[in-house]
Amino acid sequence: MLIGRTQELKLLESAWKEEGLGTLVLYGGRRVGKTALVREFLAGRRAVFFTALESSLVQNLHNLHHAMVLSGLFTEEETGDLTDFDRTLAALFHKACGEHVVLVFDDYPLLARSFPDISRLLTGFVTEYRSRARLLLLVCGSSLSWMEKQLAQDGTLADLGARVLKLRPLDFLTLHRHFHRYSLQDAARTYGIIGGTPQYLSWLSQEQSLKENVQQHVLTPGSQLFEEPGHLLQQEIREAAMYNAVLSAMATGARRLSDIAAGAGLDTSACTLYLNRLMTLDFVARELPLGEPKNRRKTIYRIKYPLFRFWYRYIPQTISLLAAGRTEEVWERIVQDEPVYMQRIFADICRQWLQTSPLVGSGATVGPWWGRDEQTKERVFVDLVAAEATGDETANKPGDASVGACVWDRPAQASDLQTLQRRARLLPFAGRRLFLFSARGFAPDCRALADALRKEERSLVTLVDFAEMTKPFS
């Protein structure tokens, strides 16, 4: 089942319509929907769809021949004479000289592992047939670090001259359109627990409530989403114990290296090694305050995918209860913790809205900011900053920024807007437009303060209700 992906399909269609031979590299994390997207695109088209296996060169060549026969473009007799990849690719590219064909190499890193010369060979055929063949070559893979390394300037895929499409998890609005029977808040909770990975979402039923879906698919030992984080980690890492400890420390609130190390029971040098490996695997991201790219002392880390955040926050601590079938007790703990957990999820949703809003300059960089208030000496965290590229960097003059705060669990108060005002002054930007987001509306005193601020010269204040965020920009 394909969920969303309208823009991605348009890109594939554009590549298909190119004259001559086109190449496109499609990659993204596991379960993100690469195969479903390609299958949707291939409907009604002549195509050879080959999925590589973690097997021998001979086995993969045999499977490619089988895919060629299944496509209807080749007979078994024709493939029987193709004794190596060189002859096989020659036959495929030659076939595209007579008709428009798609050639898909799925799980390409596995093929390259069994046949390291495959990229060099493909590049040679692409160069030879570029003006003669009507072929769209799709190279697909899930190993993010491997694919990005091969796409780098000196990588083996760089010479293909391919378009590159990195498939990312779905954003919240796409999920909300799919889970249209859920309330806006329950759709946000679904996003906070499951994330935007299409395969995970396909396992849920809109006929069930959010609670029923989570209890059945996430909180039941042996269920698909209960087992998923452990399976993904074990596919990449042989000894996962300390990685589990690092992820648990992060999921329960540790962000700085020293705090993560303490929570995991490691010294900071060892913890750095684990974090670097998790970043290579795309499970963890390193962040710096927006506008301070060189301030390494302020580095924090976050778990990238909501399912991992949720799982490592709640499952390790309640595993005995879940094994005993006491799922209801665990659910109640999750509900009690929701204001803390969903605060960051709601900020992620607001960030997605701000990135596409016409109220923010095109090309703005959006992210959080954190630092110290030198007057109060307290640590300050700002949910969202959208930095516009209007500053004069040569003169060392800051540009403008939009600054946002997000309130999930109650109507936003005047005090929330006042806090946002105060914190915005700490940021290293010139002009500042204020955005206050609320999932549950705004108290009268908040609206009154916003009106008063708007009347002040050069005060730009926007109150953004959650329901408004789901509507198209006018």
C-alpha positions in Angstrom: 0.0 0.0 0.0 1.4 3.4 -1.0 0.8 6.3 1.3 1.4 9.8 0.0 4.6 10.1 -2.2 2.9 12.4 -4.8 6.1 14.4 -5.4 8.3 11.4 -5.5 6.1 9.8 -8.2 6.3 13.1 -10.2 10.1 12.9 -10.1 10.0 9.3 -11.4 7.6 10.3 -14.1 9.9 13.1 -15.1 12.9 10.8 -15.3 10.9 8.3 -17.4 10.0 11.0 -19.9 13.6 12.0 -20.5 15.0 11.4 -24.0 17.5 8.6 -24.2 18.9 6.8 -21.2 18.0 8.1 -17.7 19.4 7.0 -14.3 18.0 7.6 -10.8 19.4 6.5 -7.5 16.6 5.9 -4.9 17.6 5.2 -1.3 16.2 5.5 2.2 15.9 3.7 5.5 14.3 0.3 5.9 10.5 0.2 5.7 10.3 3.7 4.3 8.4 2.5 1.2 11.0 2.4 -1.6 9.6 -0.9 -3.1 6.0 0.3 -2.8 6.9 3.5 -4.6 8.7 1.7 -7.4 5.9 -0.8 -7.9 3.3 2.0 -8.1 5.5 3.7 -10.7 6.0 0.5 -12.7 2.3 -0.2 -13.2 1.6 -0.6 -16.9 5.3 -0.2 -17.9 7.7 -2.8 -19.4 10.2 -3.4 -16.6 12.8 -5.8 -15.2 12.5 -5.7 -11.4 15.5 -7.4 -9.8 16.0 -7.7 -6.0 19.5 -8.7 -4.9 20.1 -11.1 -2.1 22.9 -11.5 0.5 24.2 -14.4 -1.5 26.8 -15.5 -4.0 27.5 -13.8 -7.4 26.2 -16.9 -9.2 22.9 -16.9 -7.2 22.3 -13.2 -7.8 23.0 -13.6 -11.6 20.6 -16.6 -11.7 17.9 -14.4 -9.9 18.5 -11.6 -12.4 17.9 -14.0 -15.3 14.7 -15.2 -13.6 13.5 -11.5 -13.2 14.2 -10.9 -16.9 12.0 -13.9 -17.9 9.2 -12.8 -15.5 9.2 -9.4 -17.2 8.1 -10.9 -20.5 11.0 -9.2 -22.2 13.2 -12.3 -22.4 12.7 -16.1 -22.8 14.5 -18.7 -20.8 16.4 -19.7 -23.9 17.7 -16.1 -24.3 18.9 -15.9 -20.7 20.5 -19.3 -20.8 23.3 -18.0 -23.0 24.1 -15.1 -20.6 26.9 -16.6 -18.5 28.1 -13.5 -16.6 27.0 -10.0 -15.7 28.8 -8.4 -18.6 26.7 -10.4 -21.2 23.6 -10.0 -19.1 23.8 -6.2 -18.9 24.6 -6.0 -22.6 21.4 -7.9 -23.4 19.4 -5.7 -21.1 20.7 -2.4 -22.5 20.4 -3.7 -26.1 16.7 -4.6 -25.4 16.1 -0.9 -24.5 17.3 0.2 -27.9 14.1 -1.2 -29.4 11.5 -0.3 -26.7 11.1 1.9 -23.6 12.1 -0.2 -20.6 12.7 0.3 -16.8 15.5 -1.7 -15.2 15.4 -1.8 -11.4 18.2 -3.0 -9.2 16.7 -3.3 -5.7 18.8 -3.9 -2.6 21.8 -2.8 -4.7 24.3 -2.8 -1.8 23.8 -6.6 -1.5 24.6 -7.0 -5.2 27.7 -4.9 -4.9 28.9 -7.0 -1.9 28.8 -10.1 -4.0 30.1 -8.4 -7.2 32.2 -5.3 -6.3 32.7 -4.4 -10.0 29.0 -4.0 -10.7 29.0 -0.1 -10.5 32.0 0.2 -12.8 30.3 -2.2 -15.2 27.0 -0.3 -15.1 28.7 3.0 -15.6 30.4 1.7 -18.7 27.1 0.5 -20.2 25.3 3.8 -19.3 28.1 5.8 -21.1 27.9 3.5 -24.2 24.1 3.5 -24.5 23.2 6.9 -23.2 22.1 8.2 -26.6 20.9 4.9 -28.1 18.7 3.2 -25.4 15.3 4.3 -24.1 16.0 3.0 -20.6 15.4 4.2 -17.1 17.8 2.6 -14.7 16.7 2.7 -11.1 19.3 1.8 -8.4 17.7 1.3 -5.0 19.1 0.6 -1.6 18.5 0.8 2.2 22.0 1.0 3.5 22.2 4.8 4.0 25.8 5.1 4.9 26.9 2.8 2.0 24.7 4.5 -0.6 25.8 8.0 0.4 29.5 7.0 0.4 29.1 5.6 -3.1 27.3 8.7 -4.3 30.0 11.0 -3.0 32.4 12.6 -5.5 34.8 9.7 -5.5 32.2 7.0 -5.0 31.4 4.2 -7.4 27.9 5.5 -8.2 29.0 9.1 -8.8 29.9 8.4 -12.4 26.4 7.3 -13.3 25.3 10.9 -13.6 22.1 9.9 -11.9 19.4 11.9 -10.3 19.3 11.2 -6.6 16.1 10.7 -4.5 16.5 10.1 -0.8 13.2 8.8 0.5 12.4 10.0 3.9 9.6 9.1 6.4 6.2 10.7 5.7 5.5 14.1 7.4 2.7 14.6 9.8 0.2 16.1 7.4 0.5 13.1 5.1 -0.1 10.8 8.0 -3.1 12.8 9.1 -4.7 12.6 5.7 -4.2 8.8 5.8 -5.6 8.4 9.3 -8.6 10.6 8.6 -10.8 8.9 11.0 -8.6 9.8 14.0 -8.9 13.1 15.8 -6.1 15.6 15.1 -4.7 14.9 18.6 -4.8 11.1 18.1 -3.2 11.5 14.7 -0.4 13.5 16.4 0.0 10.8 19.0 0.2 8.1 16.3 3.0 10.2 14.7 4.7 10.5 18.0 4.6 6.7 18.7 5.0 5.2 15.2 6.5 8.0 13.2 6.1 8.4 9.4 7.5 5.0 8.2 4.9 3.7 5.8 5.4 0.0 6.5 4.7 0.6 10.2 1.6 2.6 9.5 0.3 -0.1 7.2 0.2 -2.5 10.1 -2.3 -0.3 12.0 -6.0 -0.4 11.6 -8.2 2.7 11.5 -11.0 0.5 12.7 -9.3 0.4 16.0 -8.6 3.2 18.4 -5.1 4.5 19.0 -5.0 2.7 22.3 -6.0 -0.6 20.8 -3.5 -0.2 18.0 -0.6 0.6 20.3 -1.5 -2.2 22.8 -1.8 -4.8 20.1 1.1 -3.8 17.8 3.7 -2.1 20.1 3.1 -3.2 23.7 2.5 -6.9 23.0 5.7 -9.0 23.2 6.3 -10.7 19.9 4.2 -8.2 17.9 5.8 -6.6 14.8 6.5 -3.1 16.3 7.5 -4.5 19.7 10.3 -6.5 18.0 11.2 -4.0 15.3 13.8 -1.7 17.1 15.7 -4.7 18.4 15.7 -6.4 15.0 16.9 -3.3 13.1 19.7 -2.8 15.6 20.8 -6.4 15.6 20.9 -6.4 11.8 23.7 -3.8 12.0 25.4 -4.5 15.3 26.6 -7.8 16.7 26.7 -6.9 20.4 23.8 -4.5 21.0 23.8 -4.3 24.8 25.6 -1.0 25.2 23.8 0.5 22.3 20.5 -0.3 24.0 21.8 1.4 27.1 22.8 4.5 25.2 19.4 4.7 23.4 17.5 4.2 26.7 19.5 7.1 28.3 18.7 9.3 25.4 15.0 8.4 25.2 14.5 9.1 28.9 15.9 12.7 28.7 19.7 12.7 28.3 20.9 14.9 25.4 24.4 16.0 26.2 27.3 13.6 25.9 28.1 13.6 29.6 24.5 12.9 30.6 24.1 10.1 28.0 27.3 8.5 29.2 26.2 8.7 32.8 22.8 7.3 32.0 24.4 4.4 30.1 27.1 3.7 32.6 30.0 4.6 30.2 32.9 7.0 30.2 32.5 9.8 27.6 35.1 8.5 25.2 33.4 5.1 25.0 30.0 6.7 24.7 31.3 8.9 21.8 32.2 5.7 19.9 28.7 4.3 20.4 27.1 7.6 19.4 29.2 7.8 16.2 28.2 4.3 15.2 24.5 5.1 15.8 24.8 8.2 13.7 26.4 6.3 10.9 23.4 3.9 11.0 21.1 6.9 10.9 19.4 6.1 14.3 20.8 9.2 16.0 21.5 12.8 15.0 23.9 15.4 16.3 22.6 18.9 16.7 23.9 22.4 17.4 21.9 25.5 18.3 20.7 27.1 15.1 22.9 30.0 14.2 25.9 28.7 16.2 27.4 26.0 13.9 30.9 26.3 15.4 29.9 26.1 19.1 30.8 22.4 19.6 30.4 22.8 23.4 26.7 23.0 23.0 26.3 19.7 21.0 23.3 17.6 21.9 22.1 14.3 20.4 18.6 13.0 19.6 17.0 9.7 18.5 15.8 10.4 15.0 12.8 8.1 14.6 9.7 8.3 16.9 9.2 4.5 17.2 12.8 4.3 18.6 12.2 7.2 21.0 8.9 5.7 22.2 10.2 2.1 22.5 13.4 3.0 24.4 11.5 5.4 26.7 8.8 3.0 27.8 9.6 -0.7 26.9 12.8 -1.4 28.8 11.4 -0.1 32.1 8.1 -2.0 31.8 9.2 -5.2 30.1 8.3 -7.4 33.1 4.8 -5.9 33.3 4.3 -6.4 29.5 5.6 -10.0 29.7 3.0 -10.6 32.5 0.2 -9.3 30.3 -0.3 -6.1 32.4 -0.6 -3.9 29.3 -3.2 -1.6 30.8 -0.9 -0.6 33.6 1.8 0.3 31.1 -0.6 2.3 29.0 -1.6 4.3 32.0 2.1 5.2 32.6 2.4 6.3 29.0 -0.7 8.5 29.3 0.6 10.1 32.5 3.9 10.9 30.8 2.3 12.2 27.6 2.7 16.0 28.3 6.5 15.5 28.5 6.8 13.0 25.6 4.5 14.8 23.2 6.0 18.2 23.7 9.0 17.4 21.5 6.8 15.5 19.0 4.5 18.5 18.7 7.5 20.8 18.2 8.6 18.5 15.3 5.2 18.8 13.7 5.3 22.6 14.1 8.7 22.7 12.5 7.3 20.9 9.5 4.6 23.5 9.2 7.0 26.4 9.6 9.4 25.1 6.9 6.6 25.3 4.3 4.9 28.5 5.6 4.9 31.5 3.3 5.3 33.6 6.5 8.9 32.5 6.6 11.4 33.4 3.9 12.1 30.7 1.4 15.2 28.8 2.0 15.1 29.5 5.8 16.8 27.0 8.0 14.6 25.7 10.9 15.7 24.1 14.1 15.9 24.6 17.9 18.2 26.9 19.8 19.5 26.6 23.3 21.9 28.5 25.5 22.2 30.4 28.8 20.4 33.5 30.0 23.2 35.5 31.4 20.9 37.5 33.6 19.1 34.6 35.3 21.9 32.1 34.7 19.4 29.5 33.7 19.6 27.2 30.7 17.1 28.2 28.0 15.7 26.0 25.2 13.7 27.5 22.3 11.6 25.1 20.4 11.9 26.6 16.9 14.0 29.2 15.1 13.7 29.8 11.4 16.8 31.7 10.3 16.4 33.7 7.1 19.5 34.2 4.8 19.2 38.0 4.9 22.2 38.8 7.0 25.4 40.3 5.7 27.9 37.6 6.6 30.9 39.6 5.3 30.0 42.4 7.7 29.2 39.9 10.5 25.7 41.2 10.7 22.9 38.8 11.8 19.9 38.2 9.6 16.3 38.0 10.7 14.6 35.0 12.3 11.2 33.6 13.2 11.1 32.3 16.8 8.5 29.8 17.9 7.3 28.1 21.1 5.0 25.0 21.1 2.4 24.2 23.8 0.9 20.7 23.6 -1.0 19.8 26.8 -3.1 22.9 27.6 -4.4 26.2 26.1 -1.5 28.6 25.6 -1.4 31.4 28.2 -0.1 35.0 28.1 2.8 33.8 30.2 3.9 31.5 27.4 4.0 34.4 25.0 5.9 36.5 27.5 8.5 33.7 27.9 8.8 33.4 24.2 9.4 37.2 23.9 12.1 37.1 26.6 13.9 34.1 25.2 13.8 35.5 21.6 15.9 38.4 22.8 18.7 36.0 23.7 19.1 34.8 20.1 21.9 36.0 17.8 19.5 37.5 15.2 18.3 40.9 14.3 14.6 41.1 13.5 12.4 38.5 15.2 8.9 37.4 14.3 7.2 35.4 17.1 5.1 32.2 16.5 3.2 30.6 19.4 1.8 27.2 18.5 -0.9 25.5 20.5 -2.5 22.1 20.2 -5.5 23.2 22.4 -6.1 26.8 21.6 -5.3 30.1 23.3 -6.5 31.5 26.6 -8.2 35.0 26.4 -5.2 36.6 28.1 -2.9 35.2 25.5 -5.0 36.6 22.6 -5.2 40.0 24.3 -1.4 40.2 24.8 -0.9 39.2 21.2 -3.2 41.9 20.0 -1.4 44.4 22.2 2.0 43.4 20.8 0.8 43.7 17.2 -0.2 47.3 17.8 3.4 48.1 18.9 5.7 49.2 16.1 7.5 46.4 14.4 6.0 43.7 16.7 5.1 40.6 14.6 3.2 38.0 16.5 1.3 35.0 15.1 -0.8 32.6 17.1 -1.1 29.3 15.3 -3.8 26.8 16.3 -3.2 23.1 15.6 -6.3 22.8 13.4 -5.1 25.7 11.2 -1.9 23.9 10.5 -3.7 21.2 8.6 -5.2 23.6 6.1 -3.6 24.6 2.8 -1.8 28.0 2.8 -3.9 30.6 1.1 
